[in-house]
Amino acid sequence: MAFYNKVKWILGILLIFVLIIATNLIDKNNFVRVRDSVVTIYEDRLVANDLIFEMLKVVQQKELAVKLSDSTFFKNQNSKTNTDFQSLVSRFEETKLTSKEENVFNDLKRNIKSLLDSESQYLNSDYRNDSKVVQNIEDLKTNLNELSKIQLSEGSRQMSISKRAVDTVELFTQIEIYILVFLAILIQLIVMYKPKEKS
């Protein structure tokens, strides 16, 4: 086999090798993006949304107790409810927060502290002056509602990241198939081509 033919074969094989490595690296990067997006949707959005729901249940328990002036709740259950609430807040803090989410969350924590202070005042007033408690509860419900909306929009954003990554994988797969077909035809032409022998 002539030196020229060997070079053609080596270049043809190297070209296919480089193409396959390049597309595999691109595919790997896109699959990592899809995996990270799915993990984020679960850990930082669905779990966070569940924690928000649990916090809202606690807030609604408190709201009901205030509206009914339920002294039994405040004497027997309120401290446990506060502990549970703080636990939910701590777990929510462990999720990955966006900057907007962090602002709302910090506001939520301030409102929780205000609620606990106003509850003490409410108990000291013998369940008469509930205006501050009611206002703090409304503020907390607003915070939780905002956090819930953020979970939805961030989940949607992560889904679109995953969709773009999958679309890119599909596009590169199609391009890879076309290039491989082209290279197969080119290699066939190179192999079958026989230069005319000089007479």
N, C-alpha and C positions, 0 to 999 in steps of 0.2 A: 504494500500500500504506500503510495507516494506521500511525502511529507505534507503536501498541500491537503490531501484527503484526510490525513490524521488531524490536522489543525481544524478542518471543517467539522469533523466529528466531535472533537473536544469542545469547540465553540458552541456547537448545537446542544451538546449535553449540558455544558455549563449554563447556557441560556435557560434551559428548562429547569435546571437545579436552582438558579437564582430566582426565577419566576415563582417556583413552588415555595421557596423559603420566604420570599417577600409577601406572598399572599397569605401564607400561614401566620407570619408575624402580625399582619394587619388583622386577620381573623381572630387571632389570640387577643389582641388589644380590644377588639370590639366585643368579644365574649366576656372579657374582664369587665368592661363597662356595663354590659347587660347584667352580669352577676352582681356587681356592686349596686346597681340600680334596684334590683330585686331585693337585695338584702336591706337597702335603705328604706324601700317601701314597707318592708315588714317591720324591721327593728325601730326605725325612726318615725314611721307614719302610722301604721296599724296599731302597734303597741302604744304609741303616744296617744292615739285617738281613744283607745280603750281606757287609758289612765285619765284622760279628760272626762270621759263618760263617768268613771268611778268618782272623780272629784265632784262632778255635777250632782251625782246622787247624794253625796255628803252635804253639799250646799243646800240642796232641796230639803234634806232632813232638817237641817238647821232652820231653814225658812219656815217650814211647817211648824216646828216647835215654837218659833217666835210668834207666828200668827195665832197659835192656839194658847200662847202663854203657858207652855207645857213645862212646869217646874220639875216634873219627874225626869224628863229628858235631860234638863240641865244639871240636875243633881246626880243622876245615875249614868247617863250615856255620853254626855258632852265631852268629857275628858278623853274617853276612848275614841270618840269620833274625831277629835282634834289630833290625836296620835295617828289614827289611820290616815287622816288628811295629810299630815306632814310626811308620812311614809310615801303616799302617792306623789307628793310634790318632789320628794327626793328621787324617786324612781324616774319621774318625768325629766328631772335635771340631768340624768344620765344619758338621755337620748341626744342625738345630734341636733342642735338648734340652729336655725337660720338667724340672721341678725334681727329681722323683724320679729321672729318668734321669741328671741331672747328678750327683746324690749317688752313685749306683752307679758312674758313669763315673769320678768322682774316686777312689773306692775302688779301681777297676780300675787306675788310674794308679799309686796307691800300691803296689798288689800287684805291678805290673810292676817297679817300682823294687826292691821286696823280692826279687823273683825274680832279678833281675840280680845283686843283692848275694849272694844265697844260691848262685847258680851259681858265682860267683867262689870262694866258700868251698868249694863242692863240688869244683871243679877243684883247689884247693889241697890238699884232703884226699885227692887222688889217687883220686877217684871212690868214696870209701868212705862218707862221711857225707851221705846224700841226703835226710834227713828234712825239712830246711827247704825244699829245692827241691820235694819232693813236696807239702808243705803249701801252698807258694805257688802251685803249679800248680793244686791243688784250689780255692784261693781265687779264682784267675783263672777257672776253669771255672764257679764259682758266679756270679761277676760277669757273665760272658758269657751265662749262662743267664738271669739276671735281666734283662739288657738285651734279650735276645731276646723275653722275655715282654712287656716294656714295648712293644716294636715292635708286637707283635700287638694289645695292648689299645689303643694309640694309633691304629693303623691302623683298628681297629674303630670307635673314637670318631670319626675323621675321616669314615669311611663313613656313620655315622649323621648327622653334620652335613650331608653331601651329600644324603642321602636326605630329611632334613627340608626342605632348601632346595628340592629338586625337588618335594616334596609341596606346599610353599607356592606354588611357581610354578603347579602344576596347579590348586590351589584358587583362586588369583587369576584364572587363565585362565577357569575355570568361572564365577566371580562376574562377570568382565568380560563374558562372553557373555550372561549373564542380564540384566545392566544394559543392555547394548547392545540386546538384544531389547526390553526395557521402554522404553528411550528411543525406539527406532524406532516402537513402537506409540504412545507419547505424542506424538511429532512428527507421526505420521499423524493422530491425533485433533485436534491443534492446527491442522494444515493443512486438514483436512476440515471442521472446525467453522466453521459460519457462523452468527453470531448473527442472531436474527430482526430483521428490519428493522422499525422503528417505523412504523406506518401513520398 
